[in-house]
């Protein structure tokens, strides 16, 4: 199990998301991804992508990190780090952008990383403009 309980700064977050990426199961795409969700109270939850021979049935790293956060009783993402092996860092897929939005808002930082560190910083609204969120169902 990846212990991410004592992380306090960006260098720690980058190290943890790198470890998460290293645990990815990506035998079909050879494209490992790690994600690290930080909650409003500073707790951290990591996830990695897990592929499946029935290709669309795999799980994205962001989905795994969000699921771990929810399992621990949290429902709010303060920020999320995502790491791939790309030099520029990979942006989350459309489905994961919507999953992140479910537990955050337009101003939530999405930090894209490569193994050497942070490559780009966005707020969610830049990645998912005019997002549909739970507040529209009230």
N, C-alpha and C positions, 0 to 999 in steps of 0.2 A: 504494500500500500504506500502511496506517495504521501508523505507527511508535509502538509502545507499549513500547519497550525501556527507557526511562529514567524510569519512573514510580516515585515513592517515597512519596507521601502522598495523602491522600484528595482533596485539590483536584486533583491530577494525575489520579487515577482518574476523577473526575467529568468532567473535561475530555475524557479519552480515551473514556469511554463515550458522551459527547455526540457526539463525532466519529464514533464507530461508528454511532450512531443516524442521523446525517445521511447515511450511506452506504447506508442500507436501501433495498431495492427493494420498494416496497409500493404498486404502482399499483392494486390491487384493493380493499384495505382502507383505504388511506390512513392506516395505523397503523404508522409506523416504530418499531422497537425496536432498541436497542443493548445489548450485554452485554460485560462485562469480567471475565475470570477471573484471579485472583491465585493463584499456586502457593505452596507452603510456602517455597520459596527466594526469593519475591518477584518471580518472572517474571510477566509479564502477557500475556494473549491476548484480543483483541477479536473480536467477531462482530456481525453485523447480520442482521435477518430478510430473506429473499429469497423473494418470492412467485412463484407460477407460475400460468399460465392454468388449468391443471388444479389448482384451488385447494388440495386437501389435500396436494399434492406439494411445497409450499414448505418452507423451512427456517426454524426459529426462531433468533433471535439467540443464545440460550443454547447451542443445538446447534452453531452455527458456532464460537463461542468455545471450547467444549469440544473440538471436532474439531481446532482449531488447537493447543490445548494438547497433545492426544494426539500429533499429528503432530510436535511438538517434543520428544517423549519423556517428557512428564510424565503422571502419573496421579493427582494429588492436588490438589483445590481447597481453598485456604485460605479464600477468600471470593469472592463474586461480586457485581458491581454490575449492575443491570438498569435501563435508562432507556427511558421512553416519554414521549409528549407530554402524558399525563394529569397533572393537578395532583397527584394522589396517588401516582403511579408505578404501573406495572402489575405484578401478580404473575405469575410464570411459569405456563404451562399445566401440566396434570397430567403430560404426557409429559416436559416439561423438568424438572419437579420430580424425577421418577424419574431422569433423566439426570444431574442434579446429584448426586443421592444415590449414584449409581454410583461417583463419584469423591470423595466426601466422607463426612460423618457427620451425625448429628442436630444437632450444635452448630455446623455451618458457617454463618457469617453470610451472609445474603441481603439485600442493601441495595437498596431500591427508590428510584429517582430520577426526577425530572422535570428539565426543562432548567434550573430554578433551583437544583437541588441535591437532597440526600437528603431523602426524604419519610417513609420508614419503614424500620425495621431489624427483621429477623426472624432466628431461627435456623431451619435447615431443618426441624426437628421441628415447628415451629409451622405450616409450610406443608404438610408431608407427615408427619402423625402415624403412628406404628406402621409406618414404612417398611420395605420389603423390600429388603435389600442383598445384595451378593455374599457376605458372610459366612454367609448362610443356605444357601448352596449347598455349603459345605465339608463 
